[in-house]
């Protein structure tokens, strides 16, 4: 008997490892297994065993993980030694003079430096911003640096020399001298070839810090997978929403830092293209955070710099805004007497009070249960049963503090959480020059489909899509993400002095960096799409905008820049414009993943009823439906609850819901 081969996408989260398998006919199946934090590869292999029984033999693996992010945030990284240009040893200590809060002068202005001073070494050399060598590299100083790092127990070394983005020769020579003595070396000209010394140094050091952890994990995974399934193609998701090779992940593990949110956004973008949605908002509400991202014409917005922990990271990433509002977010009263929700969360352990696992503080999930938005009779994920009595006890302090009924207290908690999420939606849309009323809300995650209806109604959004496999949507994102590589290099030039030949030479070098790993894997060049762009700004500005560049004239570049500047900031000045960076992206065009069709027919009967409270409507009887039974020709009028094993979709009063041909739920919000 032949066992069918399936493609598998895996997202390893802090609590659960999500898997989605897709066969050649487009049939998909999803499941969750507990993550094994002490040995993340173990949980992944457990999931592959389970999905193998349900769907078939794993033929390829696309993988996202929070391993890198968690290691940095929890400071679980090894000792890093930093080698830099003489006179620049304290760049990490000086940092940027930005106060974290305008009116809180009691807060520390800067985080602790990533590398203590005793592990920061200087070397004689100097390169100018134009790449000219002002002082040669003194390799005679390297043996003493190596001996010093060895005594201090350094495992990985970061090399970040002044202006190495313009001429990497000295960094490469240092790498050759150091690599024989330390297994992990991170070089700034390969990690982030941009100016801004502090940010480039932070990014290079963070990459070095997670190299040992990532290499051990990847090597262990590859070896155990080979023993279990034989050699299969493995790719890992990076922060920009594309897949990369195992070798690339070993060399640049920091690019995996945002792979969790990026996976969900990649799936949302794939769905937006499939449904031909010109404007969409990805809305992922989990247990601890809510992540939102704008998708225009099927392409997610990207950001060039983010903060990881307290430190800047300059690497391409999807422009996700994360806030501390999730199902496990705790409701509390601040010193002024105001009700707050989050960012502190009950997490997976002990979890919301209604889980019965030891939690006692009121959370958003407890409030949803009291309001009737969750089903206390259902066992979620095969193990979690919700206890209303525990949720009531958790909300009692808020009732007493504000003199509210139980229902009003629960509604207040949900309204505060919704207001927090509403601000995040506006931050990625209205504040970037878009009208929310033009968007479709794509809601996923364990709690997203419960809150989406209220958020859309408040924002004036007319349509919501709750995807098939919404509880494991990030794993699907790994499956639909293409192979993609990015490269950047600082190139300072005013448009009035634009030299097309110099720019073309620089872009060819960046293209080679991006194409090489794709060609090395055997992919034909004709299946690769190359995108070129430039970061432009008005001369003297401290921020820049990315503008597509197809070899056109400087005037065309200026016009595109000023249109984007007008959209974002409401004005364009006509002043001198300068190029700051050149960028190239190479993306493999693969066969589109064709998802299976919804096989349900006819009207679905309600499987039960709940009573739920809605402000303005009071307590109403609400039918419950099994999601898999809803067919494209059957519309469900709200209020109603649509349930599957891992998530609940709430259809609010005066809203209508139906399933489409792909198994997505389409909700018409109305006025």
C-alpha positions as CSV (number, residue, x, y, z in Angstrom):
1,X,0.0,0.0,0.0
2,X,1.4,3.4,-1.0
3,X,1.4,6.1,1.7
4,X,0.5,9.5,0.2
5,X,3.1,12.2,0.5
6,X,2.1,15.6,2.0
7,X,3.7,19.0,2.4
8,X,3.7,20.0,6.1
9,X,3.9,23.5,7.6
10,X,4.8,23.7,11.3
11,X,4.8,26.7,13.7
12,X,6.4,26.0,17.0
13,X,4.9,28.3,19.6
14,X,5.4,28.7,23.3
15,X,2.5,26.5,24.3
16,X,1.5,24.5,21.2
17,X,3.1,23.3,18.0
18,X,0.7,23.8,15.1
19,X,0.8,21.6,12.0
20,X,-1.0,21.8,8.7
21,X,-0.6,19.2,6.0
22,X,-1.6,19.5,2.3
23,X,-1.7,16.7,-0.2
24,X,-1.4,16.9,-4.0
25,X,-5.2,17.4,-4.4
26,X,-5.2,20.4,-2.1
27,X,-6.8,18.6,0.9
28,X,-5.6,20.1,4.1
29,X,-5.7,18.8,7.7
30,X,-4.5,20.6,10.9
31,X,-3.7,19.6,14.4
32,X,-1.9,20.9,17.5
33,X,0.4,19.1,19.9
34,X,2.1,20.4,23.1
35,X,5.4,22.2,22.6
36,X,8.3,20.6,24.4
37,X,10.3,23.7,25.5
38,X,13.3,21.8,26.8
39,X,13.6,20.0,23.4
40,X,11.6,21.9,20.7
41,X,12.5,19.3,18.0
42,X,10.8,16.6,20.1
43,X,7.3,18.3,20.0
44,X,7.7,18.9,16.2
45,X,8.5,15.2,15.7
46,X,5.6,14.2,17.8
47,X,3.4,16.4,15.6
48,X,4.8,14.9,12.4
49,X,4.0,11.4,13.8
50,X,0.4,12.4,14.6
51,X,-0.1,14.2,11.2
52,X,1.4,11.2,9.4
53,X,-1.3,9.0,10.9
54,X,-4.0,11.4,9.8
55,X,-2.7,12.7,6.4
56,X,0.3,10.8,5.1
57,X,4.1,10.8,4.9
58,X,5.9,14.1,5.2
59,X,7.6,14.9,1.9
60,X,8.8,18.4,2.7
61,X,8.8,20.6,5.8
62,X,8.3,24.4,6.1
63,X,9.0,25.5,9.6
64,X,8.6,28.6,11.8
65,X,9.6,29.0,15.4
66,X,9.7,31.4,18.3
67,X,13.0,29.9,19.5
68,X,15.2,32.9,18.6
69,X,12.8,35.5,19.9
70,X,12.3,33.7,23.2
71,X,16.0,33.2,23.7
72,X,16.7,37.0,23.3
73,X,13.7,38.2,25.4
74,X,14.6,35.7,28.2
75,X,18.3,36.5,27.9
76,X,19.1,32.8,27.4
77,X,22.1,33.3,25.1
78,X,25.8,32.7,25.4
79,X,28.7,35.1,25.9
80,X,29.5,37.2,22.8
81,X,32.8,38.9,22.1
82,X,32.7,42.1,20.0
83,X,35.5,43.3,17.7
84,X,35.3,46.9,16.5
85,X,37.3,49.8,15.2
86,X,39.6,51.5,17.7
87,X,37.8,54.3,19.3
88,X,34.3,52.8,18.9
89,X,34.4,50.2,21.7
90,X,31.5,52.0,23.5
91,X,29.0,52.4,20.7
92,X,26.7,49.8,22.4
93,X,27.0,51.7,25.7
94,X,26.3,55.2,24.2
95,X,23.4,54.0,22.1
96,X,20.7,56.6,21.2
97,X,19.7,59.4,23.4
98,X,16.0,58.5,23.1
99,X,13.9,58.5,26.2
100,X,11.5,55.5,26.4
101,X,8.7,57.7,27.7
102,X,8.4,61.5,27.2
103,X,7.2,62.3,30.8
104,X,8.8,59.4,32.8
105,X,12.3,60.8,33.7
106,X,12.6,58.1,36.3
107,X,12.9,55.4,33.7
108,X,16.4,54.3,32.5
109,X,17.1,56.0,29.3
110,X,19.0,53.1,27.8
111,X,19.1,49.3,28.2
112,X,22.1,47.5,29.4
113,X,24.7,47.1,26.6
114,X,24.4,43.7,24.8
115,X,28.1,43.0,25.4
116,X,29.9,43.9,28.6
117,X,32.9,46.2,28.2
118,X,35.4,43.4,29.1
119,X,34.2,41.5,26.0
120,X,34.5,44.4,23.6
121,X,37.8,44.6,21.8
122,X,39.3,47.2,19.5
123,X,41.5,46.7,16.5
124,X,43.5,49.2,14.5
125,X,42.0,50.0,11.1
126,X,39.9,52.7,9.5
127,X,37.6,52.8,6.4
128,X,35.9,56.0,5.2
129,X,32.2,56.3,4.4
130,X,33.0,56.1,0.7
131,X,34.9,52.7,1.2
132,X,38.4,54.1,0.9
133,X,41.0,52.6,3.3
134,X,42.3,55.4,5.6
135,X,44.3,53.1,7.8
136,X,45.2,49.4,7.1
137,X,44.0,46.6,9.3
138,X,46.5,45.5,12.0
139,X,46.1,41.8,12.1
140,X,49.0,41.6,14.6
141,X,46.5,42.5,17.4
142,X,44.2,39.6,16.7
143,X,46.1,36.8,18.7
144,X,45.8,38.8,21.9
145,X,42.0,39.3,21.3
146,X,41.5,35.6,20.6
147,X,43.3,34.7,23.8
148,X,41.3,37.2,25.8
149,X,38.0,35.9,24.5
150,X,39.0,32.3,25.2
151,X,39.7,33.1,28.8
152,X,36.3,34.8,29.2
153,X,34.4,31.8,27.8
154,X,33.3,33.4,24.6
155,X,31.5,31.0,22.2
156,X,30.6,33.4,19.3
157,X,32.2,36.6,18.0
158,X,30.6,39.6,16.4
159,X,32.7,41.8,14.0
160,X,31.4,45.3,13.3
161,X,33.9,47.8,11.9
162,X,33.3,51.4,11.1
163,X,31.9,51.9,7.6
164,X,32.3,48.2,6.7
165,X,29.0,48.5,4.7
166,X,31.0,50.5,2.2
167,X,34.1,48.2,2.1
168,X,33.9,44.8,3.9
169,X,37.5,43.8,3.2
170,X,38.8,44.4,6.7
171,X,35.8,42.5,8.3
172,X,36.4,39.6,5.9
173,X,40.1,39.5,6.9
174,X,39.2,39.5,10.6
175,X,36.8,36.7,10.0
176,X,39.5,34.5,8.4
177,X,41.8,35.1,11.3
178,X,39.2,34.4,14.0
179,X,37.0,31.7,12.5
180,X,39.6,28.9,13.2
181,X,39.3,29.6,16.9
182,X,35.6,30.2,17.4
183,X,32.8,28.2,15.9
184,X,30.4,31.1,15.4
185,X,31.4,34.4,13.8
186,X,28.9,37.1,12.7
187,X,30.1,39.9,10.4
188,X,28.1,43.1,10.1
189,X,28.7,43.6,6.3
190,X,26.8,40.3,5.8
191,X,24.1,40.8,8.4
192,X,23.2,44.4,7.9
193,X,25.3,46.4,5.4
194,X,23.8,49.8,6.3
195,X,25.0,52.9,8.0
196,X,23.9,53.8,11.5
197,X,26.6,52.3,13.7
198,X,24.6,51.6,16.8
199,X,21.8,49.7,15.1
200,X,24.2,47.8,12.9
201,X,26.3,46.7,15.9
202,X,23.2,45.7,17.9
203,X,21.9,43.6,14.9
204,X,25.3,41.9,14.4
205,X,25.7,41.1,18.1
206,X,22.2,39.7,18.5
207,X,22.8,37.5,15.4
208,X,26.0,36.2,17.0
209,X,24.3,35.6,20.3
210,X,21.7,33.2,18.9
211,X,24.0,31.4,16.4
212,X,25.0,28.6,18.8
213,X,21.4,28.0,19.9
214,X,20.0,28.1,16.4
215,X,22.8,25.9,15.0
216,X,22.3,23.2,17.7
217,X,18.5,23.2,17.1
218,X,18.7,23.1,13.3
219,X,21.4,20.3,13.4
220,X,19.4,18.3,15.9
221,X,16.2,18.7,13.8
222,X,17.9,17.7,10.6
223,X,19.5,14.7,12.1
224,X,16.4,13.4,13.8
225,X,14.2,14.0,10.8
226,X,16.7,12.1,8.6
227,X,16.5,9.2,11.0
228,X,12.7,9.3,11.2
229,X,11.6,10.2,7.6
230,X,14.7,10.1,5.5
231,X,16.2,13.1,3.9
232,X,13.5,15.7,3.0
233,X,13.7,19.3,2.0
234,X,13.6,21.6,5.0
235,X,13.1,25.3,5.0
236,X,12.7,27.8,7.8
237,X,10.6,31.0,7.8
238,X,12.3,34.4,8.2
239,X,10.9,37.7,9.5
240,X,10.1,39.1,6.0
241,X,7.6,36.3,5.4
242,X,9.7,34.0,3.1
243,X,11.4,30.7,3.5
244,X,15.2,30.2,3.6
245,X,17.5,27.2,3.5
246,X,18.9,25.5,6.6
247,X,22.4,26.9,5.8
248,X,21.0,30.4,5.6
249,X,19.3,29.9,9.0
250,X,22.5,28.8,10.6
251,X,24.4,31.9,9.2
252,X,21.6,34.5,9.9
253,X,19.4,33.0,12.7
254,X,18.3,36.5,13.8
255,X,16.1,36.7,10.7
256,X,13.9,34.1,12.3
257,X,13.1,36.4,15.2
258,X,9.7,37.5,13.9
259,X,8.8,34.2,12.1
260,X,5.7,33.6,14.3
261,X,3.8,36.7,13.4
262,X,5.3,36.6,9.9
263,X,3.8,33.2,9.3
264,X,0.3,34.3,10.1
265,X,0.6,37.4,7.9
266,X,1.9,35.3,5.0
267,X,-1.2,33.1,5.3
268,X,-3.4,36.1,5.5
269,X,-1.7,37.6,2.4
270,X,-2.2,34.3,0.5
271,X,-5.9,34.3,1.5
272,X,-6.2,38.0,0.4
273,X,-4.9,37.1,-3.0
274,X,-7.1,34.0,-3.3
275,X,-10.2,36.0,-2.5
276,X,-9.0,39.1,-4.5
277,X,-9.2,41.4,-1.6
278,X,-7.5,44.7,-2.5
279,X,-7.1,45.8,1.1
280,X,-7.0,43.6,4.2
281,X,-5.9,43.7,7.8
282,X,-4.4,40.6,9.4
283,X,-5.8,40.3,12.9
284,X,-4.2,37.6,15.1
285,X,-5.4,37.5,18.7
286,X,-3.8,34.8,20.8
287,X,-3.5,34.2,24.5
288,X,-1.0,36.9,25.3
289,X,-0.8,39.4,22.4
290,X,-2.7,40.7,19.4
291,X,-0.7,41.1,16.1
292,X,-2.1,43.2,13.3
293,X,-0.6,44.0,9.9
294,X,-1.8,45.8,6.8
295,X,-2.0,43.9,3.5
296,X,-2.3,46.0,0.2
297,X,-3.0,44.2,-3.1
298,X,-2.0,40.9,-1.5
299,X,1.4,42.2,-0.2
300,X,2.0,42.8,3.5
301,X,3.6,46.0,4.6
302,X,7.2,45.6,5.7
303,X,9.4,47.5,8.2
304,X,13.2,47.9,8.1
305,X,13.7,48.2,11.9
306,X,12.1,46.7,14.9
307,X,12.8,46.4,18.6
308,X,13.5,43.0,20.1
309,X,13.5,43.2,23.8
310,X,14.9,46.7,24.3
311,X,17.3,46.6,21.3
312,X,16.9,47.7,17.7
313,X,17.1,45.1,14.9
314,X,17.7,46.3,11.4
315,X,16.5,43.5,9.2
316,X,13.5,43.3,6.8
317,X,10.4,42.1,8.6
318,X,6.6,42.3,8.1
319,X,5.3,45.5,9.7
320,X,3.4,43.8,12.5
321,X,2.1,45.9,15.4
322,X,1.9,43.8,18.6
323,X,0.0,44.8,21.7
324,X,-0.5,43.1,25.0
325,X,-4.1,42.1,24.5
326,X,-5.1,38.5,24.3
327,X,-7.5,36.0,25.7
328,X,-5.2,35.6,28.8
329,X,-4.7,39.3,29.4
330,X,-5.4,40.3,33.0
331,X,-7.9,43.0,33.9
332,X,-6.7,45.3,36.7
333,X,-7.3,48.8,38.2
334,X,-4.5,51.3,38.1
335,X,-3.6,53.9,40.7
336,X,-6.0,56.5,39.3
337,X,-8.9,54.1,39.4
338,X,-9.1,53.3,35.7
339,X,-9.8,49.8,34.4
340,X,-6.9,48.4,32.4
341,X,-6.5,45.1,30.5
342,X,-3.0,43.7,29.8
343,X,-0.2,43.7,29.0
344,X,0.3,41.2,31.8
345,X,-1.1,37.8,30.9
346,X,-2.0,34.6,32.7
347,X,-0.3,32.8,29.9
348,X,-0.6,29.1,29.5
349,X,0.3,28.4,33.1
350,X,-1.8,29.0,35.2
351,X,-4.0,30.4,32.4
352,X,-7.4,32.2,32.7
353,X,-9.3,31.4,35.9
354,X,-12.0,29.6,33.9
355,X,-9.4,27.0,32.8
356,X,-9.3,25.6,36.3
357,X,-5.5,25.3,36.3
358,X,-4.8,27.6,39.2
359,X,-5.4,31.1,37.8
360,X,-7.4,33.4,40.0
361,X,-7.1,36.9,38.3
362,X,-9.8,38.1,35.8
363,X,-8.9,37.8,32.1
364,X,-10.5,38.5,28.8
365,X,-11.4,34.8,28.4
366,X,-13.2,34.8,31.7
367,X,-15.2,37.9,30.7
368,X,-16.1,36.2,27.3
369,X,-17.3,33.1,29.1
370,X,-19.5,35.2,31.5
371,X,-21.0,37.1,28.5
372,X,-21.9,33.8,26.8
373,X,-19.4,34.1,23.9
374,X,-17.7,30.8,24.8
375,X,-19.3,27.5,25.3
376,X,-18.8,26.0,28.9
377,X,-20.0,22.6,27.7
378,X,-17.4,22.2,25.0
379,X,-13.9,20.6,25.5
380,X,-11.5,22.8,23.6
381,X,-8.5,21.1,22.0
382,X,-9.5,17.8,23.6
383,X,-8.5,18.8,27.1
384,X,-9.7,22.3,28.2
385,X,-13.1,22.7,29.7
386,X,-14.2,26.1,30.9
387,X,-15.7,26.6,34.4
388,X,-18.1,29.5,34.7
389,X,-18.0,29.6,38.5
390,X,-14.3,30.2,38.6
391,X,-14.7,33.1,36.1
392,X,-17.4,34.7,38.3
393,X,-15.1,34.6,41.3
394,X,-12.3,36.1,39.4
395,X,-14.5,39.1,38.3
396,X,-15.9,39.8,41.7
397,X,-13.2,42.4,42.7
398,X,-14.0,44.4,39.5
399,X,-17.7,44.2,40.3
400,X,-17.1,45.6,43.8
401,X,-14.6,48.2,42.7
402,X,-17.0,49.8,40.2
403,X,-20.4,48.8,41.6
404,X,-21.3,46.8,38.5
405,X,-23.4,43.8,37.8
406,X,-21.5,40.6,36.8
407,X,-22.5,41.1,33.1
408,X,-21.6,44.8,33.1
409,X,-18.2,44.0,34.7
410,X,-17.5,41.4,32.1
411,X,-18.6,43.7,29.3
412,X,-16.3,46.4,30.6
413,X,-13.3,44.1,30.5
414,X,-14.1,43.1,26.9
415,X,-14.7,46.8,25.9
416,X,-11.3,47.9,27.3
417,X,-9.6,45.0,25.5
418,X,-11.4,45.9,22.2
419,X,-10.4,49.6,22.6
420,X,-6.7,48.5,22.9
421,X,-7.0,46.4,19.7
422,X,-8.9,49.2,17.9
423,X,-5.9,51.5,18.5
424,X,-3.6,48.9,16.9
425,X,-5.9,48.6,13.9
426,X,-5.8,52.3,13.4
427,X,-2.0,52.5,13.9
428,X,-1.4,50.2,10.9
429,X,-4.0,51.8,8.6
430,X,-5.3,55.3,9.4
431,X,-1.9,56.5,10.6
432,X,-0.4,55.2,7.4
433,X,-2.8,57.1,5.1
434,X,-5.4,54.4,4.6
435,X,-9.2,54.4,5.2
436,X,-10.3,51.5,7.4
437,X,-13.7,51.3,5.6
438,X,-11.9,50.0,2.5
439,X,-10.6,47.0,4.4
440,X,-11.6,43.4,5.0
441,X,-10.6,42.0,8.5
442,X,-8.9,38.6,8.4
443,X,-9.4,37.2,11.9
444,X,-7.5,34.2,13.3
445,X,-5.8,32.9,16.4
446,X,-7.6,31.3,19.3
447,X,-9.5,34.5,20.3
448,X,-9.5,36.7,17.1
449,X,-12.8,35.4,15.7
450,X,-14.6,36.1,19.0
451,X,-13.7,39.8,19.0
452,X,-13.6,40.5,15.2
453,X,-17.3,41.3,14.9
454,X,-17.2,44.1,17.5
455,X,-14.0,45.6,16.2
456,X,-15.2,45.7,12.6
457,X,-18.5,47.3,13.6
458,X,-16.7,50.0,15.6
459,X,-14.1,50.7,12.8
460,X,-16.7,50.7,9.9
461,X,-15.2,47.6,8.3
462,X,-18.0,45.9,6.3
463,X,-16.5,42.4,6.0
464,X,-14.7,39.8,8.1
465,X,-13.0,36.6,6.9
466,X,-12.3,33.8,9.4
467,X,-10.0,31.5,7.6
468,X,-10.2,27.7,7.5
469,X,-7.8,26.3,10.1
470,X,-7.9,29.7,11.9
471,X,-6.5,28.1,15.0
472,X,-3.4,26.8,13.2
473,X,-3.2,29.6,10.6
474,X,0.5,30.4,11.2
475,X,1.4,26.8,10.3
476,X,-0.5,27.3,7.0
477,X,1.5,30.5,6.5
478,X,4.7,28.4,6.6
479,X,3.3,26.2,3.9
480,X,2.4,29.0,1.5
481,X,5.5,31.2,2.0
482,X,7.9,31.2,-1.0
483,X,11.6,30.9,-0.9
484,X,12.9,34.5,-0.6
485,X,16.2,36.2,0.1
486,X,16.9,39.9,0.8
487,X,20.0,42.1,0.5
488,X,20.7,45.7,1.3
489,X,23.7,48.1,1.0
490,X,24.0,51.7,2.0
491,X,24.5,53.9,-1.1
492,X,24.4,57.7,-0.4
493,X,23.6,59.8,-3.5
494,X,21.4,62.8,-4.2
495,X,19.0,62.3,-7.1
496,X,20.5,65.4,-8.8
497,X,23.8,63.5,-9.0
498,X,22.3,60.1,-9.9
499,X,24.7,57.8,-11.6
500,X,22.7,55.0,-13.2
501,X,25.8,52.9,-14.0
502,X,27.1,52.9,-10.4
503,X,23.7,52.0,-9.1
504,X,23.4,49.2,-11.6
505,X,26.8,47.8,-10.6
506,X,25.7,47.9,-6.9
507,X,22.4,46.3,-7.6
508,X,24.1,43.4,-9.6
509,X,26.2,42.6,-6.6
510,X,23.1,42.5,-4.3
511,X,21.2,40.4,-6.9
512,X,24.1,37.9,-6.8
513,X,23.8,37.6,-3.0
514,X,20.1,36.8,-3.3
515,X,20.2,34.5,-6.3
516,X,23.1,32.3,-5.2
517,X,21.3,30.3,-2.5
518,X,18.3,29.8,-4.8
519,X,20.5,28.6,-7.7
520,X,22.6,26.4,-5.3
521,X,19.4,24.5,-4.4
522,X,18.8,23.8,-8.1
523,X,16.0,26.3,-8.8
524,X,16.1,27.7,-12.4
525,X,16.7,31.4,-12.7
526,X,13.6,31.9,-14.9
527,X,11.4,31.0,-11.9
528,X,12.9,33.8,-9.7
529,X,11.4,37.2,-9.5
530,X,13.9,39.9,-8.6
531,X,12.6,43.2,-7.1
532,X,14.9,46.3,-6.8
533,X,14.2,49.3,-4.6
534,X,15.8,52.3,-3.1
535,X,15.4,54.0,0.3
536,X,14.8,57.7,-0.3
537,X,14.4,60.7,1.9
538,X,14.5,64.5,1.7
539,X,18.1,65.6,2.3
540,X,18.5,66.0,6.1
541,X,15.6,63.8,7.2
542,X,16.3,61.1,9.7
543,X,13.9,58.5,8.1
544,X,13.5,57.2,4.6
545,X,10.8,55.5,2.5
546,X,11.3,52.5,0.2
547,X,10.5,53.1,-3.4
548,X,10.5,50.5,-6.2
549,X,13.3,51.0,-8.8
550,X,13.2,49.5,-12.2
551,X,16.1,51.4,-13.8
552,X,14.0,54.5,-14.5
553,X,14.9,58.1,-14.4
554,X,15.7,60.1,-11.2
555,X,12.6,62.2,-11.9
556,X,10.4,59.0,-11.8
557,X,12.0,58.0,-8.5
558,X,11.3,61.5,-7.1
559,X,7.7,61.4,-8.2
560,X,7.2,57.9,-6.6
561,X,8.8,59.1,-3.4
562,X,6.7,62.3,-3.2
563,X,3.5,60.4,-3.8
564,X,4.3,58.0,-0.9
565,X,5.4,60.9,1.3
566,X,2.2,62.7,0.6
567,X,0.1,59.6,1.4
568,X,1.9,58.9,4.7
569,X,2.5,62.4,6.0
570,X,0.1,64.7,4.2
571,X,2.7,66.8,2.4
572,X,5.5,66.9,-0.2
573,X,8.0,69.8,-0.2
574,X,9.8,69.6,-3.6
575,X,13.2,69.8,-1.8
576,X,16.3,67.8,-2.7
577,X,15.9,64.0,-2.4
578,X,18.7,61.6,-1.6
579,X,19.1,57.8,-1.9
580,X,20.3,56.2,1.3
581,X,20.1,52.4,0.6
582,X,19.7,50.1,-2.3
583,X,17.7,46.8,-1.8
584,X,17.1,43.6,-3.7
585,X,14.7,40.8,-3.1
586,X,14.8,37.5,-5.0
587,X,11.7,35.3,-4.6
588,X,11.0,31.9,-6.1
589,X,7.8,31.6,-8.0
590,X,6.4,28.1,-7.1
591,X,3.2,26.3,-7.8
592,X,0.4,28.0,-5.9
593,X,-1.1,26.0,-3.1
594,X,-4.6,25.0,-4.1
595,X,-6.7,24.6,-1.0
596,X,-9.4,22.0,-0.9
597,X,-13.1,22.8,-1.4
598,X,-15.8,23.0,1.2
599,X,-17.8,19.8,0.8
600,X,-20.8,20.7,3.0
601,X,-24.2,21.0,1.3
602,X,-27.6,22.3,2.4
603,X,-28.6,24.1,5.6
604,X,-26.8,23.1,8.8
605,X,-28.9,22.5,11.9
606,X,-28.0,24.2,15.1
607,X,-26.4,21.8,17.6
608,X,-27.3,23.7,20.7
609,X,-28.1,27.1,22.2
610,X,-26.4,29.6,24.5
611,X,-27.7,32.8,26.1
612,X,-25.3,35.7,25.5
613,X,-25.3,39.3,26.5
614,X,-24.8,42.2,24.0
615,X,-24.8,45.8,25.0
616,X,-27.9,47.5,23.5
617,X,-29.7,44.2,22.9
618,X,-29.7,42.6,26.3
619,X,-29.4,38.8,26.8
620,X,-30.4,36.9,23.7
621,X,-30.8,33.2,22.8
622,X,-27.9,32.3,20.4
623,X,-27.8,29.1,18.3
624,X,-24.5,27.1,18.0
625,X,-23.3,25.6,14.8
626,X,-20.5,23.2,13.9
627,X,-18.2,24.9,11.5
628,X,-17.6,21.9,9.3
629,X,-21.3,21.6,8.6
630,X,-21.8,25.1,7.2
631,X,-22.2,25.2,3.4
632,X,-21.8,28.0,0.9
633,X,-25.6,28.2,0.3
634,X,-26.5,28.5,4.0
635,X,-26.4,31.9,5.7
636,X,-26.5,32.1,9.5
637,X,-28.0,35.2,11.1
638,X,-26.5,36.7,14.2
639,X,-26.3,36.3,17.1
640,X,-24.8,32.9,16.6
641,X,-21.8,30.9,17.6
642,X,-19.8,28.8,15.1
643,X,-17.4,26.3,16.7
644,X,-14.6,24.0,15.8
645,X,-12.0,22.1,17.9
646,X,-9.7,25.0,18.5
647,X,-11.6,28.3,18.0
648,X,-14.9,30.0,18.3
649,X,-16.4,32.5,15.9
650,X,-19.0,34.9,17.3
651,X,-21.5,36.4,14.9
652,X,-22.9,39.5,16.5
653,X,-26.5,40.7,16.2
654,X,-27.4,42.1,12.8
655,X,-24.5,40.4,11.2
656,X,-24.7,37.4,8.8
657,X,-22.2,34.6,8.3
658,X,-21.8,31.9,5.6
659,X,-19.0,29.5,4.6
660,X,-17.3,29.9,1.2
661,X,-16.1,27.3,-1.2
662,X,-12.7,27.0,0.6
663,X,-14.2,26.6,4.1
664,X,-13.6,30.2,5.2
665,X,-16.3,32.0,7.1
666,X,-17.5,35.3,5.6
667,X,-19.2,37.7,7.9
668,X,-21.2,40.7,6.7
669,X,-21.0,43.3,9.4
670,X,-23.7,45.7,8.3
671,X,-24.2,49.0,10.1
